[in-house]
Amino acid sequence: MSKKQFKAESKRLLDLMINSIYTHKEIFLREIISNASDAIDKLCYLSLTDDKVGMNRDDFRILVSMDENARTITVSDNGIGMTKEELEANLGVIAKSGSMAFKGGIDDTTKEGADVDIIGQFGVGFYSAFMVSDKVTVITRAYGSDQAYKWESEGADGYTVTECEKDSVGTDVIMHIKPDDENEKYSEFLQLWKLMRLIKKYSDYIRWPIQMDVKRPEFKETGEKNEDGTPKYETLDKIERETVNSMVPIWQRSKSEVSDEDCVAFYKEKFHDTTDPAAVIRVNAEGQVSYKALLFIPGRQLLDFMSSDYEPGLQLYSSGVMIMEKCPDLLAESFYFVRGIVDSPDLSLNISREMLQHDRQLRIIAQNLNKRIKNELIKMLENDRPKYEQFYKNYGRQLRYGAVANYGQNIESLRDLLIYNVSEDKTATLKEYTDRMPAEQKFIYYALGENVRKILRLPQAELVRSKGFEILCMTEEVDEYIVEQLGQHAEKKFCNIVTGDLGIETEEEKADLEKREEQVKPTLDFVKDTLGDKVSIVRLSHKLVSAPVCLTTEGSITLEMERYFKRMPDTGMEPPKATRVLELNGEHPAFKALEVAVATDPERAKKLVNILHSQALLIAGEELDDPSAYAEDVCSLF
């Protein structure tokens, strides 16, 4: 039999198929199974109008088998099969899709047409077999024909078509697996566990049963006894035909068929989590883009979530075939912790079905899903506050970083999800905070610090809290940028209690402070001269009540920002520094002692200045340049 040549520049195209189009060689099994599924779809559709088919939905199946010795993998279906002419047309011309032609002939508006979901579009998936095979054999018998044909090819050199025998309608694709070489271990595809894993990974939700013959141990009594008198058994290998795939996915079933418990069980199995999810989101959307989704908000922080190895994204399916294991484009950065599955027949895929051709449909799906996620979190916040607060401990940081990402374009939509501690055991949203504000309160007060306890113990917090005003405790560096982006909430501006004008003191109190500052100017000048460039400004404080001293800043750079810039990788440039202001409580005994020392004992006064400055640094969370010197100064006063 003379070998026929591929048409339509097929040599070049086949080489492209094998070497360039597909990223992963393991994808070949997905493609061959998808073709088998399409063949069954066609015959099943025909059976709806032709009683002669003599088969119903329960009769169809796909069989995957392997022969390790012969190095073959066979995918068999009992679908519509191919005639000699169809073999020539579909396998002799690369990129000619019989499925696409069939799909084009179906009216999707009819009931029968709506039930047929042909996967193949491009007619190239079959040739992915050559990535792992040095020869591919196709034995097929078309419905309505008694004659079977064998198509065989070893690659771009061409193919042969001969008559053969086949007992039943359908197609067998036999892939002769390449020998191993130094770069590729093709033999791994001849392992049962590997094939089963690939089926579960890529084709788990193909609508037809995918079956394999699996060897299971069986224990049989030998009739003999062990020394202890118990029966002796021998182990026999029993071959059982098992359905490997799940077929109808849980997200394709109606809500009445699937309970919340079913969804939770699916989540634990699918995503290998032992903890119940905090929320389950089910979506069934029809319209401009049709899709179904099953999303989960984890009930605990994922172990690798904060690591650089974490890959965000949802599993993306098209008509039950997995396209991407992680599709990050479906999630806003704020919601990278969400896990789940999206399945849409409307995606525009590229030729390999590994990537999306363009992202219009994806953007629509992503917008809708992110809106649903936000609404679910709002519902949790309003109806189950303890659960939301636990969620926020797990993923609040991600929400906040997502809020300022892309120059804060999502901050307005996320502000309602932000919560902050106002005491060690009480939180508040921005709305809750402003709703509780006394009429005389001018600003939304906040402070930044390592933890809530330290923030609430800041000297600057004492005056604010004495007035009955709450303070939003912000413990993440990103919180400062959130405040800058928001600017205000409910027409109330934000005020950093450390750096801002609190707006609490009266005009009379301001005037009294100015007068007092003039009186103690020699003492303030002495402090500045002693400290030199360690501080830029020394002044009396209008914020302090019982504390003797505090360290504040002026300008846009705060101490928190300064620390952040110090941790950044070295760029060869000096990191920006805060303009440091030392504020002293003019009514505190320590200041009055300093006044006396400045006038009578300058050396003692210098020690007092250094002690007060060191205390201000420690309260502000700064490190001392010389802790030993501080200790010596303190001890010298005794």
C-alpha positions in Angstrom: 0.0 0.0 0.0 1.5 3.3 -1.1 1.8 6.0 1.5 -0.3 9.1 1.0 1.0 12.6 1.7 -0.6 15.0 4.1 -2.3 18.0 2.4 -2.3 21.7 3.1 1.3 22.3 4.2 0.8 19.6 6.7 4.4 18.6 7.1 5.2 22.0 8.5 2.0 22.2 10.5 2.5 18.7 12.0 6.0 19.7 13.0 4.5 22.8 14.6 1.9 20.7 16.4 4.4 18.4 17.9 7.0 20.9 18.9 5.3 24.2 19.5 1.6 24.4 19.9 1.3 22.3 23.1 3.2 23.3 26.2 2.9 20.0 28.0 3.1 16.5 26.4 0.7 15.0 28.9 -2.1 17.0 27.1 -2.2 14.4 24.4 -4.6 12.1 26.4 -7.0 15.0 27.0 -7.2 15.7 23.3 -7.7 12.1 22.2 -10.4 11.5 24.9 -12.1 14.8 23.9 -12.2 13.5 20.3 -13.7 10.2 21.5 -16.3 12.2 23.5 -17.2 14.2 20.4 -17.7 11.0 18.4 -20.1 9.7 21.0 -21.9 13.0 21.1 -22.6 12.8 17.4 -24.0 9.2 17.6 -26.0 10.1 20.7 -27.5 13.1 18.9 -28.3 10.8 15.9 -30.0 8.3 18.2 -32.5 11.0 19.1 -33.9 11.0 15.6 -32.9 7.6 14.3 -34.3 4.5 16.0 -31.9 2.3 14.0 -29.0 3.4 16.2 -30.3 1.0 18.8 -28.3 2.6 21.6 -29.3 4.9 24.5 -27.1 7.2 26.7 -26.2 4.4 29.1 -24.6 2.4 26.4 -21.9 4.8 25.5 -18.4 4.7 27.0 -14.7 5.4 26.4 -12.2 2.7 27.2 -8.5 3.6 27.9 -6.1 0.7 27.9 -2.4 0.1 27.7 0.1 -2.6 27.0 3.4 -2.0 28.7 5.2 -4.7 26.8 4.0 -3.5 23.4 4.4 0.2 24.5 0.9 1.1 23.4 -1.9 3.2 24.8 -5.4 2.7 23.2 -8.4 5.0 23.5 -11.5 3.3 22.2 -15.0 4.7 21.8 -18.3 3.4 20.5 -19.2 6.7 18.9 -20.2 7.4 15.3 -16.9 6.3 13.7 -15.5 7.4 10.4 -15.9 6.4 6.7 -12.9 6.1 4.5 -13.7 9.5 3.0 -14.0 11.0 6.5 -10.6 9.5 7.4 -9.1 11.2 4.4 -10.8 14.5 5.1 -10.3 14.7 8.9 -7.0 13.0 9.4 -5.4 13.6 6.0 -5.8 17.3 6.3 -4.5 18.8 9.4 -6.7 21.5 11.0 -9.8 20.2 9.3 -12.4 19.7 12.0 -15.2 17.2 11.5 -16.5 18.3 14.9 -16.6 21.9 13.9 -18.5 21.0 10.7 -21.0 18.9 12.7 -21.5 21.7 15.2 -22.2 24.1 12.5 -25.0 22.0 11.2 -26.8 21.9 14.5 -29.4 24.4 15.5 -28.5 25.4 19.0 -32.0 26.7 19.6 -33.5 23.2 19.4 -33.8 21.0 22.4 -31.6 18.3 20.7 -29.1 20.8 19.6 -28.8 22.4 23.0 -27.9 19.0 24.5 -24.9 18.5 22.2 -21.8 20.2 23.3 -19.0 19.4 20.9 -15.6 20.1 22.3 -13.4 20.0 19.1 -13.1 23.2 17.1 -9.8 23.1 15.2 -9.1 19.6 14.1 -5.6 19.6 15.5 -6.0 17.8 18.8 -5.6 14.3 17.3 -2.0 15.1 16.2 -0.9 15.8 19.8 -0.6 12.0 19.9 2.7 12.4 17.9 4.3 14.3 20.8 4.6 10.9 22.7 4.1 8.4 19.8 6.4 7.4 16.9 3.4 5.7 15.3 -0.4 6.2 15.5 -2.9 3.7 14.3 -6.6 4.5 14.0 -9.1 1.6 13.5 -12.6 2.9 12.8 -16.0 1.7 11.6 -18.7 4.3 10.8 -22.3 4.0 11.9 -24.3 2.5 9.0 -21.3 0.7 7.5 -20.1 -2.9 7.7 -16.6 -2.0 6.5 -13.9 -0.8 8.8 -10.7 1.0 7.9 -7.2 1.4 9.4 -5.4 4.7 9.2 -1.7 4.6 10.1 1.0 7.2 10.2 4.5 7.6 11.6 4.5 11.4 11.3 5.0 14.0 8.6 6.1 11.5 6.0 2.4 10.6 5.3 -0.2 8.0 6.1 -1.9 4.9 4.8 -5.5 3.9 4.8 -6.5 0.2 4.4 -9.5 -2.0 4.9 -9.7 -4.0 8.1 -12.1 -5.8 10.4 -13.9 -4.3 13.4 -16.7 -6.0 15.2 -18.6 -2.8 16.3 -19.1 0.8 15.4 -16.6 3.3 16.9 -13.0 4.2 16.8 -9.8 2.9 18.4 -6.8 5.2 18.5 -3.6 3.2 19.2 -0.6 5.2 20.2 2.8 3.5 19.9 4.8 5.3 22.6 8.3 6.5 21.8 11.3 4.9 23.5 12.9 6.9 26.3 15.8 9.2 25.6 18.1 11.4 27.7 15.6 14.3 27.6 12.2 12.5 28.0 10.9 9.5 29.9 8.0 8.5 27.7 7.6 5.2 29.7 5.9 7.1 32.5 2.8 7.3 30.3 2.7 3.5 30.3 2.0 3.4 34.0 -1.6 2.9 35.2 -1.5 5.5 37.9 -0.2 8.1 35.5 -3.0 7.6 33.0 -5.6 7.6 35.7 -4.1 10.8 37.1 -4.2 12.5 33.7 -7.8 11.4 33.2 -8.8 12.8 36.6 -6.9 16.0 36.0 -8.0 16.9 32.5 -11.1 14.8 31.6 -12.8 14.1 34.9 -15.9 15.9 33.8 -16.3 14.5 30.3 -20.0 13.5 30.2 -19.3 9.9 29.1 -17.8 7.2 31.4 -14.1 6.8 30.8 -13.2 3.2 31.8 -10.0 1.3 32.5 -9.2 -2.3 33.5 -7.6 -2.1 36.9 -5.8 -4.9 38.6 -6.9 -5.4 42.2 -5.6 -8.0 44.7 -8.0 -10.7 45.8 -7.4 -13.0 48.8 -8.5 -16.6 48.5 -8.3 -19.4 51.0 -5.8 -22.2 50.1 -7.4 -24.8 52.4 -4.2 -24.9 54.5 -3.7 -23.6 58.0 -1.1 -21.3 59.5 0.8 -22.4 62.6 -1.7 -20.6 64.8 -4.6 -22.4 63.2 -5.9 -19.5 61.1 -6.7 -20.1 57.4 -3.9 -19.5 54.9 -4.6 -17.2 52.0 -3.1 -16.6 48.6 -3.2 -13.3 46.7 -4.7 -13.3 43.2 -4.8 -10.5 40.8 -8.4 -9.6 39.8 -9.1 -7.4 36.8 -12.0 -5.0 37.3 -13.3 -2.5 34.8 -13.7 0.8 36.6 -15.0 4.2 35.6 -12.2 6.7 36.3 -14.0 10.0 35.7 -16.7 11.7 37.7 -18.7 12.6 34.5 -21.3 15.1 35.7 -19.6 17.7 37.9 -21.2 19.0 41.0 -21.4 22.5 39.7 -23.5 21.3 36.7 -26.2 19.9 38.9 -29.2 22.0 40.2 -29.2 23.4 43.7 -32.0 21.1 44.6 -29.7 18.1 43.9 -26.6 19.4 45.7 -26.6 20.3 49.4 -24.2 22.6 51.2 -22.7 19.4 52.8 -22.1 18.0 49.3 -20.3 21.2 48.3 -18.1 21.2 51.5 -17.2 17.5 50.9 -16.3 18.4 47.3 -14.1 21.3 48.4 -12.2 19.1 50.9 -11.5 16.4 48.4 -10.8 18.7 45.4 -8.5 21.1 47.2 -7.1 18.8 49.9 -8.3 20.8 52.9 -9.4 19.3 56.2 -11.2 22.5 57.3 -14.7 23.5 56.2 -14.7 26.6 53.9 -16.0 29.8 55.4 -18.4 30.3 52.5 -19.6 28.5 49.4 -20.6 30.6 46.3 -22.6 29.0 43.5 -23.1 30.8 40.3 -25.2 29.9 37.2 -25.0 32.7 34.7 -26.7 32.9 31.4 -26.6 35.9 29.0 -23.8 37.6 27.2 -21.4 34.9 28.5 -22.8 31.7 30.0 -20.9 30.0 32.7 -21.2 28.1 36.0 -18.9 28.5 38.9 -18.4 26.9 42.3 -16.2 29.1 44.6 -14.9 28.7 48.1 -13.6 31.1 50.7 -11.2 28.9 52.8 -11.9 28.6 56.5 -8.3 28.9 57.5 -5.2 30.6 56.1 -3.7 28.4 53.4 -0.3 27.1 54.4 1.5 28.5 51.4 -0.6 31.6 50.9 2.0 34.1 52.1 4.9 32.4 50.3 6.3 33.4 47.0 5.4 30.0 45.6 1.7 30.5 46.0 -0.1 30.5 42.7 -3.6 32.2 42.8 -6.3 31.4 40.3 -9.4 29.3 39.7 -9.6 26.1 37.7 -11.0 26.9 34.3 -13.0 24.4 32.3 -14.6 24.6 28.9 -17.5 22.2 28.5 -16.1 19.9 31.2 -12.5 19.8 29.8 -9.9 21.5 32.0 -8.2 24.4 30.2 -6.1 25.9 32.9 -5.4 24.6 36.4 -4.8 28.1 37.7 -6.4 31.1 35.9 -5.4 34.2 37.9 -7.2 36.6 35.6 -10.5 35.5 37.0 -9.7 36.9 40.4 -9.0 40.5 41.6 -5.8 40.7 43.6 -7.8 41.2 46.8 -9.5 37.8 46.4 -6.4 35.7 45.5 -7.3 33.4 48.4 -10.5 32.2 46.8 -10.5 28.7 45.4 -12.9 27.1 43.0 -13.9 26.2 39.5 -15.4 28.0 36.5 -16.9 26.2 33.5 -18.0 28.0 30.4 -18.7 26.8 26.8 -18.4 30.4 25.5 -14.6 30.8 25.9 -12.6 31.7 22.8 -9.7 29.2 23.1 -6.5 29.1 21.2 -5.6 26.2 18.9 -4.1 24.1 21.7 -7.0 24.8 24.1 -4.3 25.6 26.7 -4.8 29.3 26.7 -7.5 31.9 25.9 -7.5 33.5 22.5 -8.7 36.8 23.8 -10.0 37.9 27.2 -13.3 39.7 26.5 -15.4 36.8 27.9 -12.9 36.3 30.7 -13.2 39.9 31.8 -17.0 39.6 31.9 -16.8 36.5 34.0 -14.1 38.0 36.3 -16.1 41.1 36.9 -19.2 39.1 37.8 -17.4 36.7 40.0 -15.5 39.4 41.9 -18.8 41.1 42.6 -20.3 37.9 43.9 -17.3 37.3 46.2 -17.5 40.8 47.6 -21.3 40.5 48.2 -20.7 37.1 50.0 -18.1 38.8 52.3 -20.5 41.7 53.0 -23.2 39.2 53.9 -20.8 37.4 56.2 -19.8 40.7 57.8 -23.4 41.7 58.5 -24.8 38.3 59.5 -21.9 36.4 61.2 -19.4 38.9 62.6 -17.2 36.4 64.5 -16.8 34.3 61.3 -15.9 37.5 59.3 -13.4 38.6 61.9 -11.7 35.2 61.7 -11.7 35.5 57.9 -10.2 38.9 58.3 -7.4 37.6 60.5 -6.6 35.1 57.7 -7.0 37.3 54.6 -7.5 40.9 55.7 -3.9 41.7 54.7 -4.7 40.5 51.1 -7.9 42.6 51.0 -5.9 45.7 52.0 -3.0 45.1 49.6 -5.6 44.5 46.8 -7.3 47.8 47.7 -4.2 49.8 46.9 -3.0 47.7 44.0 -3.1 49.4 40.5 -3.0 52.8 42.2 -6.0 52.1 44.3 -8.5 51.6 41.5 -10.4 49.0 43.6 -10.3 50.8 46.9 -13.8 52.3 46.7 -15.4 48.9 46.1 -13.4 47.4 49.0 -13.7 50.1 51.7 -16.9 48.5 53.2 -14.9 45.2 53.8 -12.2 46.9 55.9 -12.3 46.5 59.6 -9.9 47.8 62.3 -9.6 47.2 66.0 -10.7 50.1 68.2 -9.9 48.2 71.3 -8.2 44.9 72.0 -11.5 43.0 71.6 -13.6 45.2 69.5 -13.5 46.0 65.7 -15.2 48.5 63.5 -15.8 49.1 59.9 -15.4 52.7 58.6 -19.1 53.1 58.5 -19.6 51.8 62.1 -16.8 54.1 63.3 -18.4 57.3 61.7 -21.9 56.3 62.8 -20.7 56.2 66.4 -18.7 59.5 66.3 -19.8 62.1 68.8 -21.1 65.3 67.3 -18.1 67.3 68.4 -15.5 64.9 66.9 -13.9 66.4 63.8 -11.8 63.6 62.4 -11.5 59.9 62.0 -8.6 59.2 64.4 -6.1 56.4 63.6 -2.6 55.3 64.5 -0.1 52.9 63.1 1.9 50.4 65.1 3.1 46.9 65.6 0.0 45.7 67.4 -3.2 47.0 68.9 -2.0 47.1 72.5 1.0 49.2 71.7 -1.0 51.6 69.6 -3.6 52.1 72.4 -0.8 52.8 74.9 0.8 55.5 72.7 1.1 58.8 74.7 -0.7 60.6 71.9 -3.7 58.3 72.3 -4.4 59.3 75.9 -6.0 62.7 75.1 -8.1 61.3 72.2 -9.5 58.5 74.3 -10.1 60.8 77.3 -12.6 62.7 75.1 -14.5 59.4 74.3 -13.1 59.3 70.7 -12.2 55.9 69.2 -8.9 55.2 67.5 -8.6 52.9 64.4 -5.6 50.7 65.1 -3.7 50.0 61.9 -1.1 47.3 62.1 -0.1 46.8 58.5 2.2 49.1 56.5 -0.3 49.2 53.7 -2.9 50.8 56.0 -1.1 54.1 55.7 -1.5 54.0 51.9 -5.1 53.1 52.2 -5.8 56.2 54.3 -3.9 58.3 51.8 -6.0 56.9 48.9 -9.3 57.2 50.8 -8.6 60.7 52.1 -12.0 60.7 54.0 -15.0 58.7 54.8 -18.6 60.0 55.3 -17.2 63.5 54.8 -14.8 63.0 57.7 -11.1 63.3 57.1 -8.6 60.9 58.6 -6.2 62.2 61.3 -3.0 60.4 62.4 -2.9 60.9 66.1 0.9 60.9 66.0 1.5 63.4 63.3 -1.7 65.3 62.8 -3.4 68.3 64.4 -6.0 66.5 66.6 -8.4 69.5 66.5 -9.3 69.0 70.1 -7.8 72.0 71.9 -9.6 75.3 72.0 -8.1 78.6 70.7 -7.6 79.6 74.3 -5.6 76.5 75.0 -3.5 77.0 71.9 -2.7 80.6 73.0 -1.7 79.4 76.5 0.6 76.8 75.0 2.3 79.4 72.8 2.8 81.6 75.8 4.2 78.8 77.9 6.6 77.8 75.0 8.0 81.4 75.0 8.6 81.1 78.7 10.6 77.8 78.4 12.4 78.6 75.2 15.9 78.4 76.8 15.1 74.9 77.9 13.8 73.9 74.5 16.9 75.4 72.8 19.1 73.4 75.2 17.3 70.2 74.3 17.8 70.9 70.5 21.4 71.8 71.0 22.1 68.6 73.0 20.4 66.3 70.5 21.7 68.0 67.4 20.5 66.4 64.1 18.8 63.5 65.9 15.7 65.7 65.9 14.6 68.5 63.6 12.2 70.3 66.0 11.7 70.5 69.7 8.5 71.9 71.1 5.9 71.7 73.8 3.1 69.2 73.1 -0.6 69.8 73.1 -1.3 66.0 72.8 0.3 64.7 76.0 -1.6 64.2 79.2 0.4 62.1 81.7 3.4 61.1 79.5 6.5 63.3 79.7 7.6 63.0 76.0 6.7 61.6 72.6 8.3 61.5 69.1 6.2 62.7 66.2 7.0 63.7 62.6 6.2 66.5 60.2 5.6 66.2 56.4 4.6 63.2 54.3 7.1 60.7 55.6 6.2 59.0 58.8 8.3 56.8 61.0 6.4 53.8 59.6 7.2 54.8 56.1 10.9 55.4 57.0 11.1 51.9 58.4 9.4 50.5 55.3 11.9 52.2 53.0 14.8 50.9 55.1 13.7 47.3 54.5 13.5 47.8 50.8 16.4 46.3 48.6 19.4 48.6 48.3 19.0 50.9 45.3 22.2 52.9 45.9 20.1 55.8 47.0 19.6 57.1 50.5 16.1 56.1 51.7 13.9 59.0 52.6 13.8 60.0 56.3 11.1 61.4 58.4 11.3 64.9 59.9 11.5 64.0 63.6 9.8 66.2 66.2 10.4 65.8 69.9 7.4 66.9 71.9 7.6 67.5 75.6 4.9 67.8 78.2 5.5 71.2 79.8 3.4 70.3 82.9 5.2 67.0 83.7 7.5 66.8 86.7 10.3 65.4 84.4 10.2 68.6 82.3 10.2 70.8 85.4 13.2 68.9 86.7 14.9 69.4 83.3 14.2 73.2 83.6 16.0 73.3 87.0 18.9 71.2 85.7 19.4 73.4 82.6 19.8 76.4 85.0 21.9 74.7 87.7 23.6 71.6 86.4 24.0 71.4 82.6 25.8 68.0 82.6 22.9 66.5 84.5 20.5 68.3 82.1 22.2 66.6 79.1 21.7 63.2 80.7 18.0 64.0 81.3 17.6 65.1 77.7 19.2 61.9 76.4 17.0 59.8 78.7 13.8 61.6 77.5 14.8 61.2 73.9 15.6 57.5 74.3 12.2 57.0 76.0 10.5 58.8 73.1 12.3 56.5 70.6 11.3 53.3 72.5 7.6 54.4 72.8 7.6 55.1 69.0 9.0 51.6 68.3 12.5 52.7 67.3 15.8 51.1 68.2 18.3 52.9 70.4 21.7 53.5 68.8 23.4 52.8 72.2 21.3 51.0 74.8 24.3 50.8 77.2 24.7 54.5 77.2 21.0 54.9 78.0 21.3 52.5 80.9 24.3 54.3 82.2 22.5 57.7 82.0 19.5 56.3 83.9 21.7 54.7 86.6 23.8 57.9 87.1 20.7 59.7 88.4 20.4 57.5 91.4 
